[in-house]
Amino acid sequence: MKVNILASGSSGNCIALTSGESTILIDAGIAKTKIEKRLLEVGITPNKIEAMFITHAHKDHTKGLPLANKYKIPVYAGENEWKDIQGVENDLVNKIGIGGVFGASEDFVVVPFQVHHDAHQPLGYTVTSYKTDFKVSICLDTGKVEEDILKYMKNSDVYIIESNHEPRMVEASNYPISVKTRVLSHVGHLSNQQTAAALTELIQGKGEQIYLTHLSSSNNMPTLAQLTTEKALMAKGFIKDKHYRLEVV
């Protein structure tokens, strides 16, 4: 399965997954025209997108949903999350629950799982290729990672997970107290330390690919996020580029 992270961060998130001739999108958080442009840059024709899966309704995950209307792409999101998702034509709307299995095409099995964010029904997803059993786990915008989330994500070949902030930088920032409290809460975002702890439970040293995503531009640094995860995995005996690969997006 080919993974293309078209956008990541508070300004927008969009991931393209391709297996054979089939492509699906996880989130569409940048403008429609930007999604089209970035798809073409990685060799994907926008009219070949077979489905879009939305993690939650915040604009940095849904801004580009007009793409669905233009190309008649089915859009999947949590049943309750559709309360805040606007502008998708009715015949493209698909309301899904936790743990259901969806054959998004002849090439993909998609399984949604519950995450913890300040939205009605935020979801993470695992995406598995029918043909190869190659598995990608996507966990964005969650304030904590608990055993149920780990259960869904385990045994993946690729982990796409947010490593949003360094708590001390948040506390020292100029953010209002209400924003600091939200970011650091169990329905906010993962810190570098939380992400590293989750990955120590998931990585088995079989050459898995890790993508650290959704970094705060104000309260994190790519090097800090990377080193926090590398240090935690080294304590478990795993060495970068020998037992796993890691990229900060």
Secondary structure, DSSP 8 states (H G I E B T S, - for coil): -EEEEEE-STT--EEEEEETTEEEEE---S-HHHHHHHHHHTT--GGGEEEEE-S-SSHHHHTTTHHHHHHT--EEEEGGGGGS--S--GGGEEEE-TT--B--SSSEEEEEEE--SSSSS-EEEEEEETTT--EEEEE-S-S---HHHHHHHTT-SEEEEE--B-HHHHHHSSS-HHHHHHHHSTTS--BHHHHHHHHHHH--SS-EEEEEE---SSS--HHHHHHHHHHHHHHTT--BTTTEEEEE-
